[in-house]
Structures are given as structure tokens and as C-alpha cells.
Amino acid sequence: MADRKTWRPIIFSCPNTGDRVQSLLPDETPELGTDDLHPVTCAACDGVHFINLRTGAMIGERR
């Protein structure tokens, strides 16, 4: 696991419960593409959600 200094906080809404959840995403990732996804274990539903590292949006999330 990378050093904690290289992680950034993110807050998202769990699509299953609607609760706001805080997690961490890697801050520095080399050469991000458009589909670079990071799995995040959700504290609200214990499920796994995938978040785009470039935009911070969850798969299927409407903005």
C-alpha cells in the first residue's frame, strides 16, 4: 500500500443506501486514462463501488 500522503479523501453517496461515505483515492497515478477505475469498499453497504480516478465519479453516477 502506498504512503498515506499520496491518498486524497473523497465523499460519495452510496447508490444502495443513499448515505454519504468518505473514502480515500490514490492521489498520484501515472498516466491516467479515461477508464482508470479504483475499487472502494463502501462503509455504508459493505459493497464495492468503482470510482473514476480522473473525475472522482462513481460508475453509473449521474452528474
Number of C-alpha atoms within 10 A of each C-alpha: 4 9 7 10 9 12 14 12 10 13 11 17 15 19 15 10 9 11 14 13 15 15 14 14 18 16 15 13 12 6 7 12 11 10 12 14 19 17 14 17 14 21 14 16 14 9 12 13 16 17 22 18 21 14 11 15 16 21 12 10 10 6 5
